[in-house]
Amino acid sequence: MREIIEISNGDITAEKDKVLMNQGISLKDELPEKVITLLGKAMDIFITFSHPVGIISDISISEFDTVYKGEGLNEKDTPVDEIFREADNLALFAVTIGEKVSKKIDELFKKNEFALGSMLDSTASAGADKAADIVENRFLNLLLKDGEATPSTGILRYSPGYCGWHISGQKKLFEFIHPEEIGITLLDSFLMKPLKSVSGVIVAGKKEIHNFEDSYPFCSQCKTHSCRERIRALFIEDSPNNRQGRT
Amino acid sequence: MDLLKEILEHLQHGDDEKVTALTKKALEEKIQPKDILDKGLIAGMNIIGEKYKAHEIFLPDVLLAAKAMYAGMDLLKPLFIQEGIPTIGKVIIGSVHGDLHDIGKNLVGIMLKGAGFEVINLGNNVTPEKFIETAQQENAAVIGMSALLTTTMPVMKRVVDLLKEKGLSGRIKIIIGGAPVSEEFAQEIGADAYGYDSVNAVETVTRLMSKSR
């Protein structure tokens, strides 16, 4: 299976709390009117200028072993290395929201519209994640349709550059899935262009396989520890990560 | 309320139109441009920086205030050039070669300008040679480098090494920042300082400048 997924702009409007979190603001904070106004404007611009598209391709465990090993620069022990070997199904993916939003952000900064530019950047980052969620859900739905997923299936994605998987892993990932087809290119530094793009592997299997402790040596360098929330969400009965047949 | 205090107040509210109007009025009333800058605009940004550090305001508040500061500065800058008044120092900033991330580095630039520094923003994907050539040409005191990827962090060391090779270490200071960068890494590569966020970067550059004077 290999599929290009056209995503509707409206579907990747990120939750306000995620955008604000990227700005260092919690929804618990009392938001000034001007912040709410900026957020609204940023979301409108985002919907106008984003062009989300994704690509997904299933991959066997042995094939992914080669992709994962990449350029041989991964940390010695990593959660991904353990998790993918226990998977029932794997898929490589890449998504982007396109180049226009990044250009709009630059334009706003050049016009001294720093607050709006920065809010749009946060909106775009959250939107790119949302696009990745949609691709992840698409994979789950395909598995459900084919009877390869069950109510106990846990599905999560992992990306090069995180959790000990070296960012140079992008090279082999690109060689396998060719995100160039949807307009994503890889620079020598392994950075994706457009900047607001996400790539990685989607791992489907028993929920328990995703449950790891954030006590690897590199975890101390991590500034988000977002794995905790993602794993927790898997085990919450009605969380989006635990809903079968998601759309 | 005197005009400078009014500028300071409206800047804190991010009201760029009011700051523009008040700066014009202050100039018409023959208040020295340097006083408008120091006691109005920079003083306002200093308060904003302190409030942000104390988590009393949010990032958008800082950036709206910065826009107001720039609006006032646009009126003052031609006068400074005309009168030959130097800025408190020149800083070259950029994201290192291979890195296209701009936002964090731009925020540092905005805050540095807000503190009265002259900032030359080279953008992203900047080669070591470009950093150093520009710093020499512009007689800058500090180079600020940003990297958001572990794969581009080694470029920072190349800049430090090149600066040494050219015998410019000490005269041009280097500050580095970015998500994967740390104080330890700064020490390891021989950079002069590490800035963990935009407010801290301003404090650190100020410290570096005072050391080199």
Interface residues (C-beta under 8 A of the other chain):
Chain A: Q23 G24 I25 D29 P32 K34 V35 L38 I105 D106 F109 N112 E113 F114 A115 G117 S118 M119 D121 G161 H166 I167 S168 L187 D188 S189 F190 L191 K193 L195 Q221 K223
Chain B: G14 F58 L59 P60 D61 L63 L64 A66 K67 Y70 A71 H97 G98 D99 L100 H101 D102 I103 N106 L107 I110 L149 T150 T151 T152 A179 P180 S182
